[in-house]
């Protein structure tokens, strides 16, 4: 898995590298993102993003479907 800044301001690009599939452009913030962290545990991927103004941090979950092997769309878990 890889998480990187997307071309659109405030967005992250997520991609499954194993078979180069399931790319998502995830709009996270209205402001520029200054920090991202991706944690991988088995089939769960947790992504944290922090915006330029320092006003809030968002936590996302992205996971692999154990039956199909496809990545499910990212879900927003928390914003603080």
mmCIF file as gemmi writes it, N, C-alpha and C atoms, coordinates in Angstrom:
data_model
loop_
_atom_site.group_PDB
_atom_site.id
_atom_site.type_symbol
_atom_site.label_atom_id
_atom_site.label_alt_id
_atom_site.label_comp_id
_atom_site.label_asym_id
_atom_site.label_entity_id
_atom_site.label_seq_id
_atom_site.pdbx_PDB_ins_code
_atom_site.Cartn_x
_atom_site.Cartn_y
_atom_site.Cartn_z
_atom_site.occupancy
_atom_site.B_iso_or_equiv
_atom_site.pdbx_formal_charge
_atom_site.auth_seq_id
_atom_site.auth_asym_id
_atom_site.pdbx_PDB_model_num
ATOM 1 N N . UNK Axp A 1 ? 0.827 -1.174 0 1 0 ? 1 A 1
ATOM 2 C CA . UNK Axp A 1 ? 0 0 0 1 0 ? 1 A 1
ATOM 3 C C . UNK Axp A 1 ? 0.875 1.243 0 1 0 ? 1 A 1
ATOM 4 N N . UNK Axp A 2 ? 0.348 2.264 -0.624 1 0 ? 2 A 1
ATOM 5 C CA . UNK Axp A 2 ? 1.047 3.543 -0.613 1 0 ? 2 A 1
ATOM 6 C C . UNK Axp A 2 ? 0.013 4.657 -0.455 1 0 ? 2 A 1
ATOM 7 N N . UNK Axp A 3 ? 0.389 5.646 0.323 1 0 ? 3 A 1
ATOM 8 C CA . UNK Axp A 3 ? -0.43 6.853 0.488 1 0 ? 3 A 1
ATOM 9 C C . UNK Axp A 3 ? 0.472 8.031 0.15 1 0 ? 3 A 1
ATOM 10 N N . UNK Axp A 4 ? 0.011 8.899 -0.729 1 0 ? 4 A 1
ATOM 11 C CA . UNK Axp A 4 ? 0.801 10.066 -1.116 1 0 ? 4 A 1
ATOM 12 C C . UNK Axp A 4 ? -0.132 11.241 -1.355 1 0 ? 4 A 1
ATOM 13 N N . UNK Axp A 5 ? 0.444 12.419 -1.414 1 0 ? 5 A 1
ATOM 14 C CA . UNK Axp A 5 ? -0.359 13.592 -1.723 1 0 ? 5 A 1
ATOM 15 C C . UNK Axp A 5 ? -0.859 13.503 -3.157 1 0 ? 5 A 1
ATOM 16 N N . UNK Axp A 6 ? -2.099 13.861 -3.359 1 0 ? 6 A 1
ATOM 17 C CA . UNK Axp A 6 ? -2.679 13.894 -4.705 1 0 ? 6 A 1
ATOM 18 C C . UNK Axp A 6 ? -2.454 15.282 -5.299 1 0 ? 6 A 1
ATOM 19 N N . UNK Axp A 7 ? -2.762 15.441 -6.556 1 0 ? 7 A 1
ATOM 20 C CA . UNK Axp A 7 ? -2.6 16.741 -7.211 1 0 ? 7 A 1
ATOM 21 C C . UNK Axp A 7 ? -3.59 17.776 -6.691 1 0 ? 7 A 1
ATOM 22 N N . UNK Axp A 8 ? -4.763 17.324 -6.283 1 0 ? 8 A 1
ATOM 23 C CA . UNK Axp A 8 ? -5.768 18.239 -5.744 1 0 ? 8 A 1
ATOM 24 C C . UNK Axp A 8 ? -5.423 18.639 -4.317 1 0 ? 8 A 1
ATOM 25 N N . UNK Axp A 9 ? -5.523 19.923 -4.016 1 0 ? 9 A 1
ATOM 26 C CA . UNK Axp A 9 ? -5.227 20.438 -2.678 1 0 ? 9 A 1
ATOM 27 C C . UNK Axp A 9 ? -6.101 19.73 -1.639 1 0 ? 9 A 1
ATOM 28 N N . UNK Axp A 10 ? -5.483 19.255 -0.557 1 0 ? 10 A 1
ATOM 29 C CA . UNK Axp A 10 ? -6.209 18.615 0.528 1 0 ? 10 A 1
ATOM 30 C C . UNK Axp A 10 ? -6.593 17.172 0.285 1 0 ? 10 A 1
ATOM 31 N N . UNK Axp A 11 ? -6.056 16.569 -0.771 1 0 ? 11 A 1
ATOM 32 C CA . UNK Axp A 11 ? -6.423 15.189 -1.113 1 0 ? 11 A 1
ATOM 33 C C . UNK Axp A 11 ? -5.225 14.249 -1.013 1 0 ? 11 A 1
ATOM 34 N N . UNK Axp A 12 ? -5.537 12.981 -0.738 1 0 ? 12 A 1
ATOM 35 C CA . UNK Axp A 12 ? -4.542 11.918 -0.634 1 0 ? 12 A 1
ATOM 36 C C . UNK Axp A 12 ? -4.837 10.881 -1.709 1 0 ? 12 A 1
ATOM 37 N N . UNK Axp A 13 ? -3.786 10.315 -2.269 1 0 ? 13 A 1
ATOM 38 C CA . UNK Axp A 13 ? -3.918 9.234 -3.253 1 0 ? 13 A 1
ATOM 39 C C . UNK Axp A 13 ? -3.536 7.936 -2.566 1 0 ? 13 A 1
ATOM 40 N N . UNK Axp A 14 ? -4.439 6.963 -2.587 1 0 ? 14 A 1
ATOM 41 C CA . UNK Axp A 14 ? -4.204 5.646 -2.007 1 0 ? 14 A 1
ATOM 42 C C . UNK Axp A 14 ? -4.154 4.62 -3.126 1 0 ? 14 A 1
ATOM 43 N N . UNK Axp A 15 ? -3.179 3.726 -3.062 1 0 ? 15 A 1
ATOM 44 C CA . UNK Axp A 15 ? -3.058 2.722 -4.121 1 0 ? 15 A 1
ATOM 45 C C . UNK Axp A 15 ? -2.532 1.41 -3.55 1 0 ? 15 A 1
ATOM 46 N N . UNK Axp A 16 ? -3.135 0.326 -4.027 1 0 ? 16 A 1
ATOM 47 C CA . UNK Axp A 16 ? -2.667 -1.017 -3.698 1 0 ? 16 A 1
ATOM 48 C C . UNK Axp A 16 ? -1.594 -1.375 -4.72 1 0 ? 16 A 1
ATOM 49 N N . UNK Axp A 17 ? -0.358 -1.534 -4.272 1 0 ? 17 A 1
ATOM 50 C CA . UNK Axp A 17 ? 0.759 -1.753 -5.19 1 0 ? 17 A 1
ATOM 51 C C . UNK Axp A 17 ? 0.887 -3.195 -5.674 1 0 ? 17 A 1
ATOM 52 N N . UNK Axp A 18 ? 0.354 -4.142 -4.915 1 0 ? 18 A 1
ATOM 53 C CA . UNK Axp A 18 ? 0.518 -5.552 -5.258 1 0 ? 18 A 1
ATOM 54 C C . UNK Axp A 18 ? 0.103 -5.841 -6.695 1 0 ? 18 A 1
ATOM 55 N N . UNK Axp A 19 ? -1.074 -5.361 -7.068 1 0 ? 19 A 1
ATOM 56 C CA . UNK Axp A 19 ? -1.531 -5.583 -8.433 1 0 ? 19 A 1
ATOM 57 C C . UNK Axp A 19 ? -1.87 -4.271 -9.137 1 0 ? 19 A 1
ATOM 58 N N . UNK Axp A 20 ? -1.411 -3.159 -8.538 1 0 ? 20 A 1
ATOM 59 C CA . UNK Axp A 20 ? -1.568 -1.831 -9.137 1 0 ? 20 A 1
ATOM 60 C C . UNK Axp A 20 ? -3.039 -1.496 -9.412 1 0 ? 20 A 1
ATOM 61 N N . UNK Axp A 21 ? -3.89 -1.9 -8.477 1 0 ? 21 A 1
ATOM 62 C CA . UNK Axp A 21 ? -5.317 -1.655 -8.645 1 0 ? 21 A 1
ATOM 63 C C . UNK Axp A 21 ? -5.865 -0.865 -7.476 1 0 ? 21 A 1
ATOM 64 N N . UNK Axp A 22 ? -7.143 -0.611 -7.519 1 0 ? 22 A 1
ATOM 65 C CA . UNK Axp A 22 ? -7.853 0.04 -6.429 1 0 ? 22 A 1
ATOM 66 C C . UNK Axp A 22 ? -7.238 1.373 -6.008 1 0 ? 22 A 1
ATOM 67 N N . UNK Axp A 23 ? -7.072 2.26 -6.949 1 0 ? 23 A 1
ATOM 68 C CA . UNK Axp A 23 ? -6.582 3.588 -6.607 1 0 ? 23 A 1
ATOM 69 C C . UNK Axp A 23 ? -7.751 4.476 -6.207 1 0 ? 23 A 1
ATOM 70 N N . UNK Axp A 24 ? -7.571 5.206 -5.114 1 0 ? 24 A 1
ATOM 71 C CA . UNK Axp A 24 ? -8.585 6.136 -4.635 1 0 ? 24 A 1
ATOM 72 C C . UNK Axp A 24 ? -7.955 7.506 -4.446 1 0 ? 24 A 1
ATOM 73 N N . UNK Axp A 25 ? -8.669 8.532 -4.854 1 0 ? 25 A 1
ATOM 74 C CA . UNK Axp A 25 ? -8.308 9.901 -4.521 1 0 ? 25 A 1
ATOM 75 C C . UNK Axp A 25 ? -9.267 10.307 -3.415 1 0 ? 25 A 1
ATOM 76 N N . UNK Axp A 26 ? -8.714 10.588 -2.261 1 0 ? 26 A 1
ATOM 77 C CA . UNK Axp A 26 ? -9.499 10.825 -1.064 1 0 ? 26 A 1
ATOM 78 C C . UNK Axp A 26 ? -9.432 12.299 -0.664 1 0 ? 26 A 1
ATOM 79 N N . UNK Axp A 27 ? -10.526 13.059 -0.841 1 0 ? 27 A 1
ATOM 80 C CA . UNK Axp A 27 ? -10.52 14.457 -0.399 1 0 ? 27 A 1
ATOM 81 C C . UNK Axp A 27 ? -10.613 14.493 1.127 1 0 ? 27 A 1
ATOM 82 N N . UNK Axp A 28 ? -9.552 14.94 1.794 1 0 ? 28 A 1
ATOM 83 C CA . UNK Axp A 28 ? -9.476 14.899 3.257 1 0 ? 28 A 1
ATOM 84 C C . UNK Axp A 28 ? -9.739 16.244 3.918 1 0 ? 28 A 1
ATOM 85 N N . UNK Axp A 29 ? -9.165 17.303 3.343 1 0 ? 29 A 1
ATOM 86 C CA . UNK Axp A 29 ? -9.216 18.627 3.961 1 0 ? 29 A 1
ATOM 87 C C . UNK Axp A 29 ? -9.449 19.694 2.902 1 0 ? 29 A 1
ATOM 88 N N . UNK Axp A 30 ? -9.947 20.837 3.333 1 0 ? 30 A 1
ATOM 89 C CA . UNK Axp A 30 ? -10.078 21.98 2.434 1 0 ? 30 A 1
ATOM 90 C C . UNK Axp A 30 ? -8.741 22.703 2.298 1 0 ? 30 A 1
ATOM 91 N N . UNK Axp A 31 ? -7.866 22.531 3.279 1 0 ? 31 A 1
ATOM 92 C CA . UNK Axp A 31 ? -6.549 23.162 3.276 1 0 ? 31 A 1
ATOM 93 C C . UNK Axp A 31 ? -5.486 22.172 2.808 1 0 ? 31 A 1
ATOM 94 N N . UNK Axp A 32 ? -4.272 22.677 2.632 1 0 ? 32 A 1
ATOM 95 C CA . UNK Axp A 32 ? -3.141 21.844 2.228 1 0 ? 32 A 1
ATOM 96 C C . UNK Axp A 32 ? -2.793 20.863 3.343 1 0 ? 32 A 1
ATOM 97 N N . UNK Axp A 33 ? -2.517 19.621 2.978 1 0 ? 33 A 1
ATOM 98 C CA . UNK Axp A 33 ? -2.114 18.593 3.94 1 0 ? 33 A 1
ATOM 99 C C . UNK Axp A 33 ? -0.616 18.741 4.195 1 0 ? 33 A 1
ATOM 100 N N . UNK Axp A 34 ? -0.249 18.738 5.484 1 0 ? 34 A 1
ATOM 101 C CA . UNK Axp A 34 ? 1.165 18.882 5.834 1 0 ? 34 A 1
ATOM 102 C C . UNK Axp A 34 ? 1.761 17.61 6.433 1 0 ? 34 A 1
ATOM 103 N N . UNK Axp A 35 ? 0.901 16.651 6.83 1 0 ? 35 A 1
ATOM 104 C CA . UNK Axp A 35 ? 1.421 15.408 7.402 1 0 ? 35 A 1
ATOM 105 C C . UNK Axp A 35 ? 0.456 14.261 7.113 1 0 ? 35 A 1
ATOM 106 N N . UNK Axp A 36 ? 1.042 13.113 6.77 1 0 ? 36 A 1
ATOM 107 C CA . UNK Axp A 36 ? 0.248 11.891 6.607 1 0 ? 36 A 1
ATOM 108 C C . UNK Axp A 36 ? 1.001 10.748 7.285 1 0 ? 36 A 1
ATOM 109 N N . UNK Axp A 37 ? 0.245 9.799 7.791 1 0 ? 37 A 1
ATOM 110 C CA . UNK Axp A 37 ? 0.825 8.606 8.411 1 0 ? 37 A 1
ATOM 111 C C . UNK Axp A 37 ? -0.051 7.424 8.038 1 0 ? 37 A 1
ATOM 112 N N . UNK Axp A 38 ? 0.552 6.371 7.52 1 0 ? 38 A 1
ATOM 113 C CA . UNK Axp A 38 ? -0.166 5.157 7.149 1 0 ? 38 A 1
ATOM 114 C C . UNK Axp A 38 ? 0.338 4.013 8.013 1 0 ? 38 A 1
ATOM 115 N N . UNK Axp A 39 ? -0.578 3.345 8.704 1 0 ? 39 A 1
ATOM 116 C CA . UNK Axp A 39 ? -0.247 2.195 9.548 1 0 ? 39 A 1
ATOM 117 C C . UNK Axp A 39 ? -0.938 0.97 8.94 1 0 ? 39 A 1
ATOM 118 N N . UNK Axp A 40 ? -0.17 -0.098 8.756 1 0 ? 40 A 1
ATOM 119 C CA . UNK Axp A 40 ? -0.7 -1.313 8.13 1 0 ? 40 A 1
ATOM 120 C C . UNK Axp A 40 ? -0.672 -2.449 9.144 1 0 ? 40 A 1
ATOM 121 N N . UNK Axp A 41 ? -1.844 -3.079 9.347 1 0 ? 41 A 1
ATOM 122 C CA . UNK Axp A 41 ? -1.954 -4.244 10.215 1 0 ? 41 A 1
ATOM 123 C C . UNK Axp A 41 ? -2.833 -5.271 9.522 1 0 ? 41 A 1
ATOM 124 N N . UNK Axp A 42 ? -2.241 -6.361 9.068 1 0 ? 42 A 1
ATOM 125 C CA . UNK Axp A 42 ? -2.957 -7.418 8.344 1 0 ? 42 A 1
ATOM 126 C C . UNK Axp A 42 ? -3.692 -6.838 7.14 1 0 ? 42 A 1
ATOM 127 N N . UNK Axp A 43 ? -5.022 -6.854 7.153 1 0 ? 43 A 1
ATOM 128 C CA . UNK Axp A 43 ? -5.797 -6.341 6.023 1 0 ? 43 A 1
ATOM 129 C C . UNK Axp A 43 ? -6.367 -4.954 6.301 1 0 ? 43 A 1
ATOM 130 N N . UNK Axp A 44 ? -6.059 -4.367 7.465 1 0 ? 44 A 1
ATOM 131 C CA . UNK Axp A 44 ? -6.524 -3.025 7.824 1 0 ? 44 A 1
ATOM 132 C C . UNK Axp A 44 ? -5.423 -1.996 7.594 1 0 ? 44 A 1
ATOM 133 N N . UNK Axp A 45 ? -5.828 -0.858 7.064 1 0 ? 45 A 1
ATOM 134 C CA . UNK Axp A 45 ? -4.913 0.247 6.821 1 0 ? 45 A 1
ATOM 135 C C . UNK Axp A 45 ? -5.512 1.484 7.473 1 0 ? 45 A 1
ATOM 136 N N . UNK Axp A 46 ? -4.782 2.094 8.374 1 0 ? 46 A 1
ATOM 137 C CA . UNK Axp A 46 ? -5.245 3.291 9.069 1 0 ? 46 A 1
ATOM 138 C C . UNK Axp A 46 ? -4.403 4.467 8.574 1 0 ? 46 A 1
ATOM 139 N N . UNK Axp A 47 ? -5.086 5.513 8.147 1 0 ? 47 A 1
ATOM 140 C CA . UNK Axp A 47 ? -4.436 6.702 7.596 1 0 ? 47 A 1
ATOM 141 C C . UNK Axp A 47 ? -4.802 7.903 8.452 1 0 ? 47 A 1
ATOM 142 N N . UNK Axp A 48 ? -3.799 8.672 8.872 1 0 ? 48 A 1
ATOM 143 C CA . UNK Axp A 48 ? -4.025 9.918 9.604 1 0 ? 48 A 1
ATOM 144 C C . UNK Axp A 48 ? -3.537 11.071 8.731 1 0 ? 48 A 1
ATOM 145 N N . UNK Axp A 49 ? -4.325 12.131 8.659 1 0 ? 49 A 1
ATOM 146 C CA . UNK Axp A 49 ? -3.954 13.314 7.879 1 0 ? 49 A 1
ATOM 147 C C . UNK Axp A 49 ? -4.087 14.554 8.752 1 0 ? 49 A 1
ATOM 148 N N . UNK Axp A 50 ? -3.194 15.521 8.515 1 0 ? 50 A 1
ATOM 149 C CA . UNK Axp A 50 ? -3.186 16.766 9.288 1 0 ? 50 A 1
ATOM 150 C C . UNK Axp A 50 ? -3.078 17.923 8.307 1 0 ? 50 A 1
ATOM 151 N N . UNK Axp A 51 ? -3.913 18.944 8.482 1 0 ? 51 A 1
ATOM 152 C CA . UNK Axp A 51 ? -3.936 20.049 7.527 1 0 ? 51 A 1
ATOM 153 C C . UNK Axp A 51 ? -3.043 21.211 7.973 1 0 ? 51 A 1
ATOM 154 N N . UNK Axp A 52 ? -2.775 22.099 7.036 1 0 ? 52 A 1
ATOM 155 C CA . UNK Axp A 52 ? -1.837 23.199 7.21 1 0 ? 52 A 1
ATOM 156 C C . UNK Axp A 52 ? -2.202 24.127 8.364 1 0 ? 52 A 1
ATOM 157 N N . UNK Axp A 53 ? -3.447 24.48 8.502 1 0 ? 53 A 1
ATOM 158 C CA . UNK Axp A 53 ? -3.856 25.395 9.564 1 0 ? 53 A 1
ATOM 159 C C . UNK Axp A 53 ? -3.741 24.784 10.952 1 0 ? 53 A 1
ATOM 160 N N . UNK Axp A 54 ? -3.529 23.476 11.012 1 0 ? 54 A 1
ATOM 161 C CA . UNK Axp A 54 ? -3.4 22.799 12.29 1 0 ? 54 A 1
ATOM 162 C C . UNK Axp A 54 ? -4.712 22.704 13.038 1 0 ? 54 A 1
ATOM 163 N N . UNK Axp A 55 ? -5.806 22.937 12.35 1 0 ? 55 A 1
ATOM 164 C CA . UNK Axp A 55 ? -7.097 22.963 13.017 1 0 ? 55 A 1
ATOM 165 C C . UNK Axp A 55 ? -7.614 21.571 13.351 1 0 ? 55 A 1
ATOM 166 N N . UNK Axp A 56 ? -7.339 20.596 12.508 1 0 ? 56 A 1
ATOM 167 C CA . UNK Axp A 56 ? -7.84 19.261 12.82 1 0 ? 56 A 1
ATOM 168 C C . UNK Axp A 56 ? -7.035 18.153 12.148 1 0 ? 56 A 1
ATOM 169 N N . UNK Axp A 57 ? -7.211 16.977 12.713 1 0 ? 57 A 1
ATOM 170 C CA . UNK Axp A 57 ? -6.596 15.739 12.228 1 0 ? 57 A 1
ATOM 171 C C . UNK Axp A 57 ? -7.744 14.798 11.873 1 0 ? 57 A 1
ATOM 172 N N . UNK Axp A 58 ? -7.593 14.073 10.774 1 0 ? 58 A 1
ATOM 173 C CA . UNK Axp A 58 ? -8.611 13.088 10.378 1 0 ? 58 A 1
ATOM 174 C C . UNK Axp A 58 ? -7.984 11.705 10.356 1 0 ? 58 A 1
ATOM 175 N N . UNK Axp A 59 ? -8.763 10.722 10.775 1 0 ? 59 A 1
ATOM 176 C CA . UNK Axp A 59 ? -8.345 9.323 10.785 1 0 ? 59 A 1
ATOM 177 C C . UNK Axp A 59 ? -9.271 8.553 9.843 1 0 ? 59 A 1
ATOM 178 N N . UNK Axp A 60 ? -8.649 7.774 8.953 1 0 ? 60 A 1
ATOM 179 C CA . UNK Axp A 60 ? -9.384 7.006 7.939 1 0 ? 60 A 1
ATOM 180 C C . UNK Axp A 60 ? -9.054 5.527 8.075 1 0 ? 60 A 1
ATOM 181 N N . UNK Axp A 61 ? -9.994 4.674 7.676 1 0 ? 61 A 1
ATOM 182 C CA . UNK Axp A 61 ? -9.758 3.232 7.628 1 0 ? 61 A 1
ATOM 183 C C . UNK Axp A 61 ? -9.987 2.759 6.2 1 0 ? 61 A 1
ATOM 184 N N . UNK Axp A 62 ? -9.08 1.932 5.746 1 0 ? 62 A 1
ATOM 185 C CA . UNK Axp A 62 ? -9.137 1.352 4.408 1 0 ? 62 A 1
ATOM 186 C C . UNK Axp A 62 ? -8.793 -0.105 4.59 1 0 ? 62 A 1
ATOM 187 N N . UNK Axp A 63 ? -9.571 -1.019 4.052 1 0 ? 63 A 1
ATOM 188 C CA . UNK Axp A 63 ? -9.291 -2.434 4.306 1 0 ? 63 A 1
ATOM 189 C C . UNK Axp A 63 ? -9.551 -3.296 3.076 1 0 ? 63 A 1
ATOM 190 N N . UNK Axp A 64 ? -8.924 -4.464 3.113 1 0 ? 64 A 1
ATOM 191 C CA . UNK Axp A 64 ? -9.057 -5.424 2.029 1 0 ? 64 A 1
ATOM 192 C C . UNK Axp A 64 ? -10.179 -6.41 2.358 1 0 ? 64 A 1
ATOM 193 N N . UNK Axp A 65 ? -11.096 -6.605 1.43 1 0 ? 65 A 1
ATOM 194 C CA . UNK Axp A 65 ? -12.186 -7.56 1.604 1 0 ? 65 A 1
ATOM 195 C C . UNK Axp A 65 ? -11.583 -8.954 1.576 1 0 ? 65 A 1
ATOM 196 N N . UNK Axp A 66 ? -11.768 -9.715 2.643 1 0 ? 66 A 1
ATOM 197 C CA . UNK Axp A 66 ? -11.137 -11.037 2.747 1 0 ? 66 A 1
ATOM 198 C C . UNK Axp A 66 ? -11.709 -12.052 1.756 1 0 ? 66 A 1
ATOM 199 N N . UNK Axp A 67 ? -12.91 -11.818 1.265 1 0 ? 67 A 1
ATOM 200 C CA . UNK Axp A 67 ? -13.524 -12.746 0.316 1 0 ? 67 A 1
ATOM 201 C C . UNK Axp A 67 ? -13.067 -12.472 -1.114 1 0 ? 67 A 1
ATOM 202 N N . UNK Axp A 68 ? -13.149 -11.21 -1.541 1 0 ? 68 A 1
ATOM 203 C CA . UNK Axp A 68 ? -12.83 -10.869 -2.925 1 0 ? 68 A 1
ATOM 204 C C . UNK Axp A 68 ? -11.374 -10.445 -3.133 1 0 ? 68 A 1
ATOM 205 N N . UNK Axp A 69 ? -10.711 -9.989 -2.064 1 0 ? 69 A 1
ATOM 206 C CA . UNK Axp A 69 ? -9.337 -9.489 -2.188 1 0 ? 69 A 1
ATOM 207 C C . UNK Axp A 69 ? -9.275 -8.056 -2.669 1 0 ? 69 A 1
ATOM 208 N N . UNK Axp A 70 ? -10.437 -7.444 -2.94 1 0 ? 70 A 1
ATOM 209 C CA . UNK Axp A 70 ? -10.48 -6.043 -3.376 1 0 ? 70 A 1
ATOM 210 C C . UNK Axp A 70 ? -10.419 -5.108 -2.177 1 0 ? 70 A 1
ATOM 211 N N . UNK Axp A 71 ? -9.944 -3.911 -2.419 1 0 ? 71 A 1
ATOM 212 C CA . UNK Axp A 71 ? -9.92 -2.897 -1.377 1 0 ? 71 A 1
ATOM 213 C C . UNK Axp A 71 ? -11.276 -2.204 -1.328 1 0 ? 71 A 1
ATOM 214 N N . UNK Axp A 72 ? -11.806 -2.061 -0.127 1 0 ? 72 A 1
ATOM 215 C CA . UNK Axp A 72 ? -13.06 -1.34 0.072 1 0 ? 72 A 1
ATOM 216 C C . UNK Axp A 72 ? -12.765 0.159 0.072 1 0 ? 72 A 1
ATOM 217 N N . UNK Axp A 73 ? -13.731 0.995 -0.27 1 0 ? 73 A 1
ATOM 218 C CA . UNK Axp A 73 ? -13.506 2.443 -0.249 1 0 ? 73 A 1
ATOM 219 C C . UNK Axp A 73 ? -13.115 2.915 1.169 1 0 ? 73 A 1
ATOM 220 N N . UNK Axp A 74 ? -12.239 3.908 1.265 1 0 ? 74 A 1
ATOM 221 C CA . UNK Axp A 74 ? -11.829 4.426 2.583 1 0 ? 74 A 1
ATOM 222 C C . UNK Axp A 74 ? -13.022 5.013 3.337 1 0 ? 74 A 1
ATOM 223 N N . UNK Axp A 75 ? -12.979 4.834 4.663 1 0 ? 75 A 1
ATOM 224 C CA . UNK Axp A 75 ? -14.036 5.35 5.538 1 0 ? 75 A 1
ATOM 225 C C . UNK Axp A 75 ? -13.423 6.324 6.538 1 0 ? 75 A 1
ATOM 226 N N . UNK Axp A 76 ? -14.081 7.46 6.742 1 0 ? 76 A 1
ATOM 227 C CA . UNK Axp A 76 ? -13.646 8.41 7.761 1 0 ? 76 A 1
ATOM 228 C C . UNK Axp A 76 ? -14.075 7.894 9.128 1 0 ? 76 A 1
ATOM 229 N N . UNK Axp A 77 ? -13.123 7.765 10.065 1 0 ? 77 A 1
ATOM 230 C CA . UNK Axp A 77 ? -13.442 7.27 11.396 1 0 ? 77 A 1
ATOM 231 C C . UNK Axp A 77 ? -13.574 8.401 12.406 1 0 ? 77 A 1
ATOM 232 N N . UNK Axp A 78 ? -12.594 9.321 12.422 1 0 ? 78 A 1
ATOM 233 C CA . UNK Axp A 78 ? -12.567 10.385 13.424 1 0 ? 78 A 1
ATOM 234 C C . UNK Axp A 78 ? -12.064 11.688 12.811 1 0 ? 78 A 1
ATOM 235 N N . UNK Axp A 79 ? -12.503 12.778 13.427 1 0 ? 79 A 1
ATOM 236 C CA . UNK Axp A 79 ? -11.954 14.091 13.115 1 0 ? 79 A 1
ATOM 237 C C . UNK Axp A 79 ? -11.865 14.846 14.442 1 0 ? 79 A 1
ATOM 238 N N . UNK Axp A 80 ? -10.653 15.271 14.789 1 0 ? 80 A 1
ATOM 239 C CA . UNK Axp A 80 ? -10.494 16.017 16.033 1 0 ? 80 A 1
ATOM 240 C C . UNK Axp A 80 ? -9.444 17.095 15.887 1 0 ? 80 A 1
